[in-house]
Amino acid sequence: MRQLGLLVLAILLGVAAWWWFSHEMPRRERERAVAAEAAARQAERANSLYRWRDANGVLQVTEQPPKGRRYERISRTPEDGIEVRGDRD
């Protein structure tokens, strides 16, 4: 009788483990992926400047995007291979 109880317990533990790995683990992985994507977007925005033209056509570069105007998001840090020097004509 005791062996039957242990067998039932082992089967229940196996079913519980199967459910955990087939339902809970994928859900947690999706949640982690969504959180990582949101963190990457936030980091990109923190490293961004916004280039746009005002009503007079003057180029503006700001830390916040303008409301109701087209703008271009630019990075604060230059890409590899791009050299910025102010002493060139």
Contacts in CASP RR format, 6 or more apart in sequence:
PFRMAT RR
TARGET T0000
AUTHOR 0000-0000-0000
METHOD contacts of the structure
MODEL  1
MRQLGLLVLAILLGVAAWWWFSHEMPRRERERAVAAEAAARQAERANSLY
RWRDANGVLQVTEQPPKGRRYERISRTPEDGIEVRGDRD
47 75 0 8 1.000
47 76 0 8 1.000
47 77 0 8 1.000
48 73 0 8 1.000
48 74 0 8 1.000
48 75 0 8 1.000
48 76 0 8 1.000
49 61 0 8 1.000
49 62 0 8 1.000
49 63 0 8 1.000
49 73 0 8 1.000
49 74 0 8 1.000
49 75 0 8 1.000
49 76 0 8 1.000
50 61 0 8 1.000
50 62 0 8 1.000
50 63 0 8 1.000
50 64 0 8 1.000
50 65 0 8 1.000
50 66 0 8 1.000
50 71 0 8 1.000
50 72 0 8 1.000
50 73 0 8 1.000
50 74 0 8 1.000
51 59 0 8 1.000
51 60 0 8 1.000
51 61 0 8 1.000
51 71 0 8 1.000
51 72 0 8 1.000
51 74 0 8 1.000
52 59 0 8 1.000
52 60 0 8 1.000
52 62 0 8 1.000
52 65 0 8 1.000
52 66 0 8 1.000
52 69 0 8 1.000
52 70 0 8 1.000
52 71 0 8 1.000
52 72 0 8 1.000
53 59 0 8 1.000
53 60 0 8 1.000
53 69 0 8 1.000
54 60 0 8 1.000
54 69 0 8 1.000
60 66 0 8 1.000
61 74 0 8 1.000
65 71 0 8 1.000
65 73 0 8 1.000
78 84 0 8 1.000
END
